[in-house]
Amino acid sequence: MVGIPNEEWGELVVAALVCDDTPDLAQLNSWMRERMPPYKTPRQYILIDDLPRNMMGKVTKNELKKLF
């Protein structure tokens, strides 16, 4: 999960998912809302093949933000 710029709220929480098969995003979102506060629940999801990583293997969040 990362935050992307938003004019109204400052930032919105979004999530990139790496999955073998396509998940039901509505079911995932309702499951997350039961377990997390609303301000931490992602507003947008994308499905990607692999997360962008640097030479040390860490996820590069700035590159991930560009996908949204």
CHARMM internal coordinates of N, CA and C (Angstrom, degrees):
IC EDIT
DIST 1 N 1 CA 1.4320
DIST 1 CA 1 C 1.5237
ANGL 1 N 1 CA 1 C 108.59
DIST 1 C 2 N 1.3150
ANGL 1 CA 1 C 2 N 114.24
DIHE 1 N 1 CA 1 C 2 N 140.13
DIST 2 N 2 CA 1.4625
ANGL 1 C 2 N 2 CA 121.63
DIHE 1 CA 1 C 2 N 2 CA 177.10
DIST 2 CA 2 C 1.5200
ANGL 2 N 2 CA 2 C 108.73
DIHE 1 C 2 N 2 CA 2 C -138.54
DIST 2 C 3 N 1.3055
ANGL 2 CA 2 C 3 N 116.33
DIHE 2 N 2 CA 2 C 3 N 165.81
DIST 3 N 3 CA 1.4578
ANGL 2 C 3 N 3 CA 121.84
DIHE 2 CA 2 C 3 N 3 CA 175.44
DIST 3 CA 3 C 1.5095
ANGL 3 N 3 CA 3 C 109.94
DIHE 2 C 3 N 3 CA 3 C -104.63
DIST 3 C 4 N 1.3282
ANGL 3 CA 3 C 4 N 116.19
DIHE 3 N 3 CA 3 C 4 N 133.34
DIST 4 N 4 CA 1.4599
ANGL 3 C 4 N 4 CA 120.85
DIHE 3 CA 3 C 4 N 4 CA 176.16
DIST 4 CA 4 C 1.5266
ANGL 4 N 4 CA 4 C 108.47
DIHE 3 C 4 N 4 CA 4 C -113.55
DIST 4 C 5 N 1.3314
ANGL 4 CA 4 C 5 N 117.86
DIHE 4 N 4 CA 4 C 5 N 150.17
DIST 5 N 5 CA 1.4657
ANGL 4 C 5 N 5 CA 120.56
DIHE 4 CA 4 C 5 N 5 CA -177.87
DIST 5 CA 5 C 1.5258
ANGL 5 N 5 CA 5 C 112.35
DIHE 4 C 5 N 5 CA 5 C -61.23
DIST 5 C 6 N 1.3425
ANGL 5 CA 5 C 6 N 115.20
DIHE 5 N 5 CA 5 C 6 N 142.22
DIST 6 N 6 CA 1.4495
ANGL 5 C 6 N 6 CA 122.51
DIHE 5 CA 5 C 6 N 6 CA 177.92
DIST 6 CA 6 C 1.5232
ANGL 6 N 6 CA 6 C 107.57
DIHE 5 C 6 N 6 CA 6 C -144.26
DIST 6 C 7 N 1.3219
ANGL 6 CA 6 C 7 N 117.05
DIHE 6 N 6 CA 6 C 7 N 133.84
DIST 7 N 7 CA 1.4721
ANGL 6 C 7 N 7 CA 120.47
DIHE 6 CA 6 C 7 N 7 CA -176.69
DIST 7 CA 7 C 1.5216
ANGL 7 N 7 CA 7 C 111.77
DIHE 6 C 7 N 7 CA 7 C -66.52
DIST 7 C 8 N 1.3353
ANGL 7 CA 7 C 8 N 117.48
DIHE 7 N 7 CA 7 C 8 N -40.27
DIST 8 N 8 CA 1.4604
ANGL 7 C 8 N 8 CA 120.55
DIHE 7 CA 7 C 8 N 8 CA -174.92
DIST 8 CA 8 C 1.5250
ANGL 8 N 8 CA 8 C 112.46
DIHE 7 C 8 N 8 CA 8 C -76.82
DIST 8 C 9 N 1.3269
ANGL 8 CA 8 C 9 N 117.85
DIHE 8 N 8 CA 8 C 9 N -45.38
DIST 9 N 9 CA 1.4605
ANGL 8 C 9 N 9 CA 121.96
DIHE 8 CA 8 C 9 N 9 CA -172.94
DIST 9 CA 9 C 1.5268
ANGL 9 N 9 CA 9 C 114.24
DIHE 8 C 9 N 9 CA 9 C -105.09
DIST 9 C 10 N 1.3075
ANGL 9 CA 9 C 10 N 118.29
DIHE 9 N 9 CA 9 C 10 N -7.70
DIST 10 N 10 CA 1.4598
ANGL 9 C 10 N 10 CA 120.86
DIHE 9 CA 9 C 10 N 10 CA -176.23
DIST 10 CA 10 C 1.5146
ANGL 10 N 10 CA 10 C 110.59
DIHE 9 C 10 N 10 CA 10 C 94.30
DIST 10 C 11 N 1.3315
ANGL 10 CA 10 C 11 N 116.63
DIHE 10 N 10 CA 10 C 11 N -58.70
DIST 11 N 11 CA 1.4645
ANGL 10 C 11 N 11 CA 122.62
DIHE 10 CA 10 C 11 N 11 CA 175.07
DIST 11 CA 11 C 1.5221
ANGL 11 N 11 CA 11 C 109.33
DIHE 10 C 11 N 11 CA 11 C -145.76
DIST 11 C 12 N 1.3392
ANGL 11 CA 11 C 12 N 115.08
DIHE 11 N 11 CA 11 C 12 N 150.87
DIST 12 N 12 CA 1.4590
ANGL 11 C 12 N 12 CA 121.73
DIHE 11 CA 11 C 12 N 12 CA 172.90
DIST 12 CA 12 C 1.5179
ANGL 12 N 12 CA 12 C 108.38
DIHE 11 C 12 N 12 CA 12 C -118.56
DIST 12 C 13 N 1.3186
ANGL 12 CA 12 C 13 N 116.52
DIHE 12 N 12 CA 12 C 13 N 143.62
DIST 13 N 13 CA 1.4574
ANGL 12 C 13 N 13 CA 121.46
DIHE 12 CA 12 C 13 N 13 CA 177.23
DIST 13 CA 13 C 1.5258
ANGL 13 N 13 CA 13 C 108.19
DIHE 12 C 13 N 13 CA 13 C -83.22
DIST 13 C 14 N 1.3245
ANGL 13 CA 13 C 14 N 115.89
DIHE 13 N 13 CA 13 C 14 N 128.85
DIST 14 N 14 CA 1.4654
ANGL 13 C 14 N 14 CA 122.33
DIHE 13 CA 13 C 14 N 14 CA 177.66
DIST 14 CA 14 C 1.5275
ANGL 14 N 14 CA 14 C 107.89
DIHE 13 C 14 N 14 CA 14 C -131.50
DIST 14 C 15 N 1.3317
ANGL 14 CA 14 C 15 N 116.27
DIHE 14 N 14 CA 14 C 15 N 160.79
DIST 15 N 15 CA 1.4588
ANGL 14 C 15 N 15 CA 119.67
DIHE 14 CA 14 C 15 N 15 CA -177.17
DIST 15 CA 15 C 1.5220
ANGL 15 N 15 CA 15 C 110.34
DIHE 14 C 15 N 15 CA 15 C -135.39
DIST 15 C 16 N 1.3267
ANGL 15 CA 15 C 16 N 115.79
DIHE 15 N 15 CA 15 C 16 N 140.45
DIST 16 N 16 CA 1.4561
ANGL 15 C 16 N 16 CA 122.97
DIHE 15 CA 15 C 16 N 16 CA 172.98
DIST 16 CA 16 C 1.5219
ANGL 16 N 16 CA 16 C 106.83
DIHE 15 C 16 N 16 CA 16 C -106.36
DIST 16 C 17 N 1.3277
ANGL 16 CA 16 C 17 N 116.79
DIHE 16 N 16 CA 16 C 17 N 129.46
DIST 17 N 17 CA 1.4527
ANGL 16 C 17 N 17 CA 121.95
DIHE 16 CA 16 C 17 N 17 CA -176.71
DIST 17 CA 17 C 1.5213
ANGL 17 N 17 CA 17 C 110.17
DIHE 16 C 17 N 17 CA 17 C -112.61
DIST 17 C 18 N 1.3211
ANGL 17 CA 17 C 18 N 115.80
DIHE 17 N 17 CA 17 C 18 N 133.82
DIST 18 N 18 CA 1.4558
ANGL 17 C 18 N 18 CA 122.48
DIHE 17 CA 17 C 18 N 18 CA 173.64
DIST 18 CA 18 C 1.5231
ANGL 18 N 18 CA 18 C 105.54
DIHE 17 C 18 N 18 CA 18 C -111.13
DIST 18 C 19 N 1.3475
ANGL 18 CA 18 C 19 N 116.63
DIHE 18 N 18 CA 18 C 19 N 108.26
DIST 19 N 19 CA 1.4637
ANGL 18 C 19 N 19 CA 121.56
DIHE 18 CA 18 C 19 N 19 CA -174.70
DIST 19 CA 19 C 1.5234
ANGL 19 N 19 CA 19 C 110.72
DIHE 18 C 19 N 19 CA 19 C -133.42
DIST 19 C 20 N 1.3338
ANGL 19 CA 19 C 20 N 115.79
DIHE 19 N 19 CA 19 C 20 N 152.81
DIST 20 N 20 CA 1.4574
ANGL 19 C 20 N 20 CA 120.83
DIHE 19 CA 19 C 20 N 20 CA 174.43
DIST 20 CA 20 C 1.5255
ANGL 20 N 20 CA 20 C 111.07
DIHE 19 C 20 N 20 CA 20 C -73.76
DIST 20 C 21 N 1.3409
ANGL 20 CA 20 C 21 N 116.31
DIHE 20 N 20 CA 20 C 21 N -42.24
DIST 21 N 21 CA 1.4575
ANGL 20 C 21 N 21 CA 120.45
DIHE 20 CA 20 C 21 N 21 CA 178.33
DIST 21 CA 21 C 1.5255
ANGL 21 N 21 CA 21 C 108.74
DIHE 20 C 21 N 21 CA 21 C -123.97
DIST 21 C 22 N 1.3160
ANGL 21 CA 21 C 22 N 117.07
DIHE 21 N 21 CA 21 C 22 N 165.75
DIST 22 N 22 CA 1.4618
ANGL 21 C 22 N 22 CA 121.73
DIHE 21 CA 21 C 22 N 22 CA -175.55
DIST 22 CA 22 C 1.5234
ANGL 22 N 22 CA 22 C 110.19
DIHE 21 C 22 N 22 CA 22 C -76.68
DIST 22 C 23 N 1.3329
ANGL 22 CA 22 C 23 N 117.39
DIHE 22 N 22 CA 22 C 23 N 119.64
DIST 23 N 23 CA 1.4673
ANGL 22 C 23 N 23 CA 119.92
DIHE 22 CA 22 C 23 N 23 CA 179.13
DIST 23 CA 23 C 1.5290
ANGL 23 N 23 CA 23 C 111.36
DIHE 22 C 23 N 23 CA 23 C -80.42
DIST 23 C 24 N 1.3179
ANGL 23 CA 23 C 24 N 115.86
DIHE 23 N 23 CA 23 C 24 N 160.23
DIST 24 N 24 CA 1.4634
ANGL 23 C 24 N 24 CA 121.61
DIHE 23 CA 23 C 24 N 24 CA 173.17
DIST 24 CA 24 C 1.5257
ANGL 24 N 24 CA 24 C 106.80
DIHE 23 C 24 N 24 CA 24 C -81.40
DIST 24 C 25 N 1.3259
ANGL 24 CA 24 C 25 N 117.05
DIHE 24 N 24 CA 24 C 25 N 104.07
DIST 25 N 25 CA 1.4552
ANGL 24 C 25 N 25 CA 121.66
DIHE 24 CA 24 C 25 N 25 CA -173.48
DIST 25 CA 25 C 1.5268
ANGL 25 N 25 CA 25 C 112.58
DIHE 24 C 25 N 25 CA 25 C -67.00
DIST 25 C 26 N 1.3268
ANGL 25 CA 25 C 26 N 117.78
DIHE 25 N 25 CA 25 C 26 N -31.98
DIST 26 N 26 CA 1.4668
ANGL 25 C 26 N 26 CA 120.33
DIHE 25 CA 25 C 26 N 26 CA 177.56
DIST 26 CA 26 C 1.5241
ANGL 26 N 26 CA 26 C 110.22
DIHE 25 C 26 N 26 CA 26 C -66.12
DIST 26 C 27 N 1.3251
ANGL 26 CA 26 C 27 N 116.45
DIHE 26 N 26 CA 26 C 27 N -42.32
DIST 27 N 27 CA 1.4680
ANGL 26 C 27 N 27 CA 120.83
DIHE 26 CA 26 C 27 N 27 CA 178.41
DIST 27 CA 27 C 1.5289
ANGL 27 N 27 CA 27 C 110.34
DIHE 26 C 27 N 27 CA 27 C -67.64
DIST 27 C 28 N 1.3053
ANGL 27 CA 27 C 28 N 117.77
DIHE 27 N 27 CA 27 C 28 N -40.68
DIST 28 N 28 CA 1.4636
ANGL 27 C 28 N 28 CA 121.76
DIHE 27 CA 27 C 28 N 28 CA 177.24
DIST 28 CA 28 C 1.5246
ANGL 28 N 28 CA 28 C 110.96
DIHE 27 C 28 N 28 CA 28 C -61.95
DIST 28 C 29 N 1.3238
ANGL 28 CA 28 C 29 N 116.46
DIHE 28 N 28 CA 28 C 29 N -43.22
DIST 29 N 29 CA 1.4579
ANGL 28 C 29 N 29 CA 120.81
DIHE 28 CA 28 C 29 N 29 CA -179.03
DIST 29 CA 29 C 1.5336
ANGL 29 N 29 CA 29 C 111.11
DIHE 28 C 29 N 29 CA 29 C -65.06
DIST 29 C 30 N 1.3148
ANGL 29 CA 29 C 30 N 117.91
DIHE 29 N 29 CA 29 C 30 N -42.33
DIST 30 N 30 CA 1.4703
ANGL 29 C 30 N 30 CA 119.84
DIHE 29 CA 29 C 30 N 30 CA 178.89
DIST 30 CA 30 C 1.5324
ANGL 30 N 30 CA 30 C 110.51
DIHE 29 C 30 N 30 CA 30 C -67.53
DIST 30 C 31 N 1.3345
ANGL 30 CA 30 C 31 N 117.95
DIHE 30 N 30 CA 30 C 31 N -36.40
DIST 31 N 31 CA 1.4592
ANGL 30 C 31 N 31 CA 121.61
DIHE 30 CA 30 C 31 N 31 CA 177.52
DIST 31 CA 31 C 1.5318
ANGL 31 N 31 CA 31 C 110.28
DIHE 30 C 31 N 31 CA 31 C -63.14
DIST 31 C 32 N 1.3423
ANGL 31 CA 31 C 32 N 116.26
DIHE 31 N 31 CA 31 C 32 N -42.53
DIST 32 N 32 CA 1.4647
ANGL 31 C 32 N 32 CA 120.39
DIHE 31 CA 31 C 32 N 32 CA -179.82
DIST 32 CA 32 C 1.5250
ANGL 32 N 32 CA 32 C 111.63
DIHE 31 C 32 N 32 CA 32 C -67.75
DIST 32 C 33 N 1.3352
ANGL 32 CA 32 C 33 N 117.34
DIHE 32 N 32 CA 32 C 33 N -38.06
DIST 33 N 33 CA 1.4682
ANGL 32 C 33 N 33 CA 120.84
DIHE 32 CA 32 C 33 N 33 CA -179.54
DIST 33 CA 33 C 1.5279
ANGL 33 N 33 CA 33 C 112.10
DIHE 32 C 33 N 33 CA 33 C -64.61
DIST 33 C 34 N 1.3308
ANGL 33 CA 33 C 34 N 117.10
DIHE 33 N 33 CA 33 C 34 N -27.26
DIST 34 N 34 CA 1.4652
ANGL 33 C 34 N 34 CA 120.71
DIHE 33 CA 33 C 34 N 34 CA 176.58
DIST 34 CA 34 C 1.5239
ANGL 34 N 34 CA 34 C 111.73
DIHE 33 C 34 N 34 CA 34 C -71.92
DIST 34 C 35 N 1.3226
ANGL 34 CA 34 C 35 N 117.84
DIHE 34 N 34 CA 34 C 35 N -26.22
DIST 35 N 35 CA 1.4576
ANGL 34 C 35 N 35 CA 121.79
DIHE 34 CA 34 C 35 N 35 CA -171.49
DIST 35 CA 35 C 1.5233
ANGL 35 N 35 CA 35 C 114.68
DIHE 34 C 35 N 35 CA 35 C -110.97
DIST 35 C 36 N 1.3336
ANGL 35 CA 35 C 36 N 117.83
DIHE 35 N 35 CA 35 C 36 N -13.51
DIST 36 N 36 CA 1.4609
ANGL 35 C 36 N 36 CA 121.29
DIHE 35 CA 35 C 36 N 36 CA -176.04
DIST 36 CA 36 C 1.5174
ANGL 36 N 36 CA 36 C 109.93
DIHE 35 C 36 N 36 CA 36 C -127.55
DIST 36 C 37 N 1.3203
ANGL 36 CA 36 C 37 N 116.92
DIHE 36 N 36 CA 36 C 37 N 153.07
DIST 37 N 37 CA 1.4679
ANGL 36 C 37 N 37 CA 119.08
DIHE 36 CA 36 C 37 N 37 CA 173.87
DIST 37 CA 37 C 1.5309
ANGL 37 N 37 CA 37 C 110.44
DIHE 36 C 37 N 37 CA 37 C -65.53
DIST 37 C 38 N 1.3229
ANGL 37 CA 37 C 38 N 117.50
DIHE 37 N 37 CA 37 C 38 N 151.95
DIST 38 N 38 CA 1.4788
ANGL 37 C 38 N 38 CA 120.04
DIHE 37 CA 37 C 38 N 38 CA -176.80
DIST 38 CA 38 C 1.5261
ANGL 38 N 38 CA 38 C 114.83
DIHE 37 C 38 N 38 CA 38 C -56.74
DIST 38 C 39 N 1.3287
ANGL 38 CA 38 C 39 N 117.79
DIHE 38 N 38 CA 38 C 39 N -34.09
DIST 39 N 39 CA 1.4733
ANGL 38 C 39 N 39 CA 118.82
DIHE 38 CA 38 C 39 N 39 CA -177.80
DIST 39 CA 39 C 1.5306
ANGL 39 N 39 CA 39 C 112.54
DIHE 38 C 39 N 39 CA 39 C -73.06
DIST 39 C 40 N 1.3187
ANGL 39 CA 39 C 40 N 118.23
DIHE 39 N 39 CA 39 C 40 N -13.19
DIST 40 N 40 CA 1.4669
ANGL 39 C 40 N 40 CA 121.47
DIHE 39 CA 39 C 40 N 40 CA 177.64
DIST 40 CA 40 C 1.5246
ANGL 40 N 40 CA 40 C 112.85
DIHE 39 C 40 N 40 CA 40 C -100.60
DIST 40 C 41 N 1.3235
ANGL 40 CA 40 C 41 N 117.54
DIHE 40 N 40 CA 40 C 41 N -7.23
DIST 41 N 41 CA 1.4625
ANGL 40 C 41 N 41 CA 121.74
DIHE 40 CA 40 C 41 N 41 CA -178.65
DIST 41 CA 41 C 1.5239
ANGL 41 N 41 CA 41 C 109.55
DIHE 40 C 41 N 41 CA 41 C -78.23
DIST 41 C 42 N 1.3435
ANGL 41 CA 41 C 42 N 118.65
DIHE 41 N 41 CA 41 C 42 N 129.13
DIST 42 N 42 CA 1.4668
ANGL 41 C 42 N 42 CA 120.63
DIHE 41 CA 41 C 42 N 42 CA 179.96
DIST 42 CA 42 C 1.5202
ANGL 42 N 42 CA 42 C 111.90
DIHE 41 C 42 N 42 CA 42 C -61.16
DIST 42 C 43 N 1.3164
ANGL 42 CA 42 C 43 N 115.79
DIHE 42 N 42 CA 42 C 43 N 141.29
DIST 43 N 43 CA 1.4636
ANGL 42 C 43 N 43 CA 122.60
DIHE 42 CA 42 C 43 N 43 CA 177.73
DIST 43 CA 43 C 1.5268
ANGL 43 N 43 CA 43 C 111.71
DIHE 42 C 43 N 43 CA 43 C -93.97
DIST 43 C 44 N 1.3276
ANGL 43 CA 43 C 44 N 115.93
DIHE 43 N 43 CA 43 C 44 N -17.73
DIST 44 N 44 CA 1.4639
ANGL 43 C 44 N 44 CA 120.48
DIHE 43 CA 43 C 44 N 44 CA -176.90
DIST 44 CA 44 C 1.5217
ANGL 44 N 44 CA 44 C 108.36
DIHE 43 C 44 N 44 CA 44 C -146.50
DIST 44 C 45 N 1.3362
ANGL 44 CA 44 C 45 N 116.54
DIHE 44 N 44 CA 44 C 45 N 144.85
DIST 45 N 45 CA 1.4550
ANGL 44 C 45 N 45 CA 122.46
DIHE 44 CA 44 C 45 N 45 CA 178.60
DIST 45 CA 45 C 1.5254
ANGL 45 N 45 CA 45 C 109.00
DIHE 44 C 45 N 45 CA 45 C -127.59
DIST 45 C 46 N 1.3311
ANGL 45 CA 45 C 46 N 116.28
DIHE 45 N 45 CA 45 C 46 N 147.09
DIST 46 N 46 CA 1.4666
ANGL 45 C 46 N 46 CA 121.13
DIHE 45 CA 45 C 46 N 46 CA 167.77
DIST 46 CA 46 C 1.5148
ANGL 46 N 46 CA 46 C 107.65
DIHE 45 C 46 N 46 CA 46 C -132.21
DIST 46 C 47 N 1.3109
ANGL 46 CA 46 C 47 N 115.77
DIHE 46 N 46 CA 46 C 47 N 149.41
DIST 47 N 47 CA 1.4605
ANGL 46 C 47 N 47 CA 122.48
DIHE 46 CA 46 C 47 N 47 CA 176.22
DIST 47 CA 47 C 1.5235
ANGL 47 N 47 CA 47 C 107.81
DIHE 46 C 47 N 47 CA 47 C -103.40
DIST 47 C 48 N 1.3280
ANGL 47 CA 47 C 48 N 116.17
DIHE 47 N 47 CA 47 C 48 N 125.64
DIST 48 N 48 CA 1.4590
ANGL 47 C 48 N 48 CA 120.91
DIHE 47 CA 47 C 48 N 48 CA -179.40
DIST 48 CA 48 C 1.5234
ANGL 48 N 48 CA 48 C 108.99
DIHE 47 C 48 N 48 CA 48 C -130.14
DIST 48 C 49 N 1.3299
ANGL 48 CA 48 C 49 N 115.94
DIHE 48 N 48 CA 48 C 49 N 161.40
DIST 49 N 49 CA 1.4580
ANGL 48 C 49 N 49 CA 121.12
DIHE 48 CA 48 C 49 N 49 CA -179.46
DIST 49 CA 49 C 1.5198
ANGL 49 N 49 CA 49 C 112.45
DIHE 48 C 49 N 49 CA 49 C -77.53
DIST 49 C 50 N 1.3438
ANGL 49 CA 49 C 50 N 116.50
DIHE 49 N 49 CA 49 C 50 N -37.23
DIST 50 N 50 CA 1.4586
ANGL 49 C 50 N 50 CA 120.50
DIHE 49 CA 49 C 50 N 50 CA -177.53
DIST 50 CA 50 C 1.5244
ANGL 50 N 50 CA 50 C 108.94
DIHE 49 C 50 N 50 CA 50 C -155.64
DIST 50 C 51 N 1.3155
ANGL 50 CA 50 C 51 N 116.58
DIHE 50 N 50 CA 50 C 51 N 149.60
DIST 51 N 51 CA 1.4549
ANGL 50 C 51 N 51 CA 121.30
DIHE 50 CA 50 C 51 N 51 CA 178.06
DIST 51 CA 51 C 1.5278
ANGL 51 N 51 CA 51 C 110.08
DIHE 50 C 51 N 51 CA 51 C -79.50
DIST 51 C 52 N 1.3465
ANGL 51 CA 51 C 52 N 117.79
DIHE 51 N 51 CA 51 C 52 N 142.14
DIST 52 N 52 CA 1.4691
ANGL 51 C 52 N 52 CA 119.57
DIHE 51 CA 51 C 52 N 52 CA 176.92
DIST 52 CA 52 C 1.5331
ANGL 52 N 52 CA 52 C 110.18
DIHE 51 C 52 N 52 CA 52 C -69.16
DIST 52 C 53 N 1.3143
ANGL 52 CA 52 C 53 N 116.62
DIHE 52 N 52 CA 52 C 53 N 131.56
DIST 53 N 53 CA 1.4620
ANGL 52 C 53 N 53 CA 121.46
DIHE 52 CA 52 C 53 N 53 CA -176.98
DIST 53 CA 53 C 1.5222
ANGL 53 N 53 CA 53 C 110.42
DIHE 52 C 53 N 53 CA 53 C -129.86
DIST 53 C 54 N 1.3514
ANGL 53 CA 53 C 54 N 115.15
DIHE 53 N 53 CA 53 C 54 N 155.32
DIST 54 N 54 CA 1.4640
ANGL 53 C 54 N 54 CA 120.13
DIHE 53 CA 53 C 54 N 54 CA 176.45
DIST 54 CA 54 C 1.5246
ANGL 54 N 54 CA 54 C 109.08
DIHE 53 C 54 N 54 CA 54 C -90.11
DIST 54 C 55 N 1.3161
ANGL 54 CA 54 C 55 N 116.91
DIHE 54 N 54 CA 54 C 55 N -172.87
DIST 55 N 55 CA 1.4698
ANGL 54 C 55 N 55 CA 121.36
DIHE 54 CA 54 C 55 N 55 CA -176.56
DIST 55 CA 55 C 1.5299
ANGL 55 N 55 CA 55 C 112.73
DIHE 54 C 55 N 55 CA 55 C -65.03
DIST 55 C 56 N 1.3298
ANGL 55 CA 55 C 56 N 117.38
DIHE 55 N 55 CA 55 C 56 N -24.28
DIST 56 N 56 CA 1.4610
ANGL 55 C 56 N 56 CA 120.77
DIHE 55 CA 55 C 56 N 56 CA -179.86
DIST 56 CA 56 C 1.5313
ANGL 56 N 56 CA 56 C 112.56
DIHE 55 C 56 N 56 CA 56 C -90.30
DIST 56 C 57 N 1.3461
ANGL 56 CA 56 C 57 N 116.45
DIHE 56 N 56 CA 56 C 57 N -2.08
DIST 57 N 57 CA 1.4521
ANGL 56 C 57 N 57 CA 120.49
DIHE 56 CA 56 C 57 N 57 CA 177.95
DIST 57 CA 57 C 1.5227
ANGL 57 N 57 CA 57 C 114.75
DIHE 56 C 57 N 57 CA 57 C 92.62
DIST 57 C 58 N 1.3367
ANGL 57 CA 57 C 58 N 117.22
DIHE 57 N 57 CA 57 C 58 N 3.04
DIST 58 N 58 CA 1.4576
ANGL 57 C 58 N 58 CA 120.27
DIHE 57 CA 57 C 58 N 58 CA 179.10
DIST 58 CA 58 C 1.5306
ANGL 58 N 58 CA 58 C 109.94
DIHE 57 C 58 N 58 CA 58 C -82.56
DIST 58 C 59 N 1.3203
ANGL 58 CA 58 C 59 N 115.87
DIHE 58 N 58 CA 58 C 59 N 145.91
DIST 59 N 59 CA 1.4588
ANGL 58 C 59 N 59 CA 120.83
DIHE 58 CA 58 C 59 N 59 CA 178.33
DIST 59 CA 59 C 1.5224
ANGL 59 N 59 CA 59 C 108.81
DIHE 58 C 59 N 59 CA 59 C -69.85
DIST 59 C 60 N 1.3359
ANGL 59 CA 59 C 60 N 116.28
DIHE 59 N 59 CA 59 C 60 N 129.89
DIST 60 N 60 CA 1.4613
ANGL 59 C 60 N 60 CA 121.35
DIHE 59 CA 59 C 60 N 60 CA 178.16
DIST 60 CA 60 C 1.5234
ANGL 60 N 60 CA 60 C 108.47
DIHE 59 C 60 N 60 CA 60 C -93.20
DIST 60 C 61 N 1.3319
ANGL 60 CA 60 C 61 N 115.09
DIHE 60 N 60 CA 60 C 61 N 103.53
DIST 61 N 61 CA 1.4680
ANGL 60 C 61 N 61 CA 120.08
DIHE 60 CA 60 C 61 N 61 CA -175.43
DIST 61 CA 61 C 1.5242
ANGL 61 N 61 CA 61 C 112.27
DIHE 60 C 61 N 61 CA 61 C -66.80
DIST 61 C 62 N 1.3204
ANGL 61 CA 61 C 62 N 118.32
DIHE 61 N 61 CA 61 C 62 N -31.58
DIST 62 N 62 CA 1.4595
ANGL 61 C 62 N 62 CA 119.79
DIHE 61 CA 61 C 62 N 62 CA 178.49
DIST 62 CA 62 C 1.5218
ANGL 62 N 62 CA 62 C 111.53
DIHE 61 C 62 N 62 CA 62 C -64.67
DIST 62 C 63 N 1.3197
ANGL 62 CA 62 C 63 N 117.29
DIHE 62 N 62 CA 62 C 63 N -38.33
DIST 63 N 63 CA 1.4665
ANGL 62 C 63 N 63 CA 121.07
DIHE 62 CA 62 C 63 N 63 CA 175.80
DIST 63 CA 63 C 1.5245
ANGL 63 N 63 CA 63 C 110.80
DIHE 62 C 63 N 63 CA 63 C -69.63
DIST 63 C 64 N 1.3126
ANGL 63 CA 63 C 64 N 116.52
DIHE 63 N 63 CA 63 C 64 N -35.20
DIST 64 N 64 CA 1.4561
ANGL 63 C 64 N 64 CA 121.91
DIHE 63 CA 63 C 64 N 64 CA 178.62
DIST 64 CA 64 C 1.5294
ANGL 64 N 64 CA 64 C 110.67
DIHE 63 C 64 N 64 CA 64 C -66.39
DIST 64 C 65 N 1.3232
ANGL 64 CA 64 C 65 N 117.28
DIHE 64 N 64 CA 64 C 65 N -38.40
DIST 65 N 65 CA 1.4680
ANGL 64 C 65 N 65 CA 121.46
DIHE 64 CA 64 C 65 N 65 CA 178.61
DIST 65 CA 65 C 1.5225
ANGL 65 N 65 CA 65 C 111.20
DIHE 64 C 65 N 65 CA 65 C -63.11
DIST 65 C 66 N 1.3175
ANGL 65 CA 65 C 66 N 117.23
DIHE 65 N 65 CA 65 C 66 N -32.81
DIST 66 N 66 CA 1.4593
ANGL 65 C 66 N 66 CA 120.84
DIHE 65 CA 65 C 66 N 66 CA -179.36
DIST 66 CA 66 C 1.5245
ANGL 66 N 66 CA 66 C 112.69
DIHE 65 C 66 N 66 CA 66 C -65.59
DIST 66 C 67 N 1.3486
ANGL 66 CA 66 C 67 N 117.02
DIHE 66 N 66 CA 66 C 67 N -23.00
DIST 67 N 67 CA 1.4617
ANGL 66 C 67 N 67 CA 120.78
DIHE 66 CA 66 C 67 N 67 CA 179.71
DIST 67 CA 67 C 1.5277
ANGL 67 N 67 CA 67 C 111.74
DIHE 66 C 67 N 67 CA 67 C -71.80
DIST 67 C 68 N 1.3234
ANGL 67 CA 67 C 68 N 116.93
DIHE 67 N 67 CA 67 C 68 N -19.91
DIST 68 N 68 CA 1.4658
ANGL 67 C 68 N 68 CA 120.86
DIHE 67 CA 67 C 68 N 68 CA 179.31
DIST 68 CA 68 C 1.4994
ANGL 68 N 68 CA 68 C 109.83
DIHE 67 C 68 N 68 CA 68 C -92.72
END
COOR INIT
IC SEED 1 N 1 CA 1 C
IC BUILD
